Amino acid sequence: MSEDSDRGDGSPDEEIELPVEELAELLDDVRPGFVHRVTASLRRRSLLSQVITFSWDATWNALMEFLEMAFSLFGFDRSNRGEND
């Protein structure tokens, strides 16, 4: 590669470099249960994320409903806020 071909703008060079042949012998086969373990781990993390999101949203919504109920007892009704009677 010459300095002229490396423009610094992310464009690929005309020369394509081949992978190092010495590294090809280091390639190991994937163990039979590896893909299953990775998939199960990703599913667990996704499920945990959804449970945490649901519990946060449910708690927040319950709090907002409670506050709305408490304010409506004292005459602060959200439905009448825009009306000027």
N, C-alpha and C positions, 0 to 999 in steps of 0.2 A: 504494500500500500504506500503510495506516495502522498506527499502533503497536498498535492493538487487535487487528489481524489477525495480527501477528507475535507469537506467544506464546512463542517460543523453545524449544518442545518438539518441533520437527521436523515439525509438522503443516503441510501445504501451505496456502497462502493460497487464498482463493476466486477471486482474480483470476489468470488465467493470462497470463504475459507472453509475447508473440510474439517470435521471434528477430529480431535486427537485420537489416533488409533490406539494408543496405550490405555486410554480410558474405557474403550469398548470392552476390554476384558474384566473390568470392575463391575459391569452390569450384572445385577443379581435378579433372579426371578422373584416375582411377588409370591409371598407365602399364601396358601389357600384362604386363610381366615382374615388376611390383612384388609381387604376391601370391605368385608362385612364389619370388622371392628371400626374402621374409619367411618363408614356409613352410619353405624349405630351411635358413634360419638357425636357426629353432626346432628343426627336426629334428636339426641338427648339435649344438646345445646339449644337447638331450635325450640324444642318443647319447653325447656326452662325459660327461654326468652319470652315465649308466648304466655306462660303462666305468670311471670313477673309483670308483664305488660297488662294482662287482664286484672291481676290483683291491684295494681296501681290505679287503673282506670275505674274499677269497681269501687275502690275506697274513695277516690276523688268524686265520683258521681254520687255516692251515698252522702258524702259531706256536703256537696252542693244542694242536694235535695233536702237535707236536714236544715241547712241555713235558709233555704227558700221557704220551708215550712215555718221556721222560727220567725223570719221577717214578715211573713204573711199574717202571723198572729198579732203583730204590732202595727199593722196597717201599711207596711211597705210591700205592696203587691207589684210584681214586675209587669203584669198585664195592663195595669192602669198607669204605668210610668209615662207613656207618650200622650195621654189624654189630659186636657186642661178643663176640668169641670168646675 
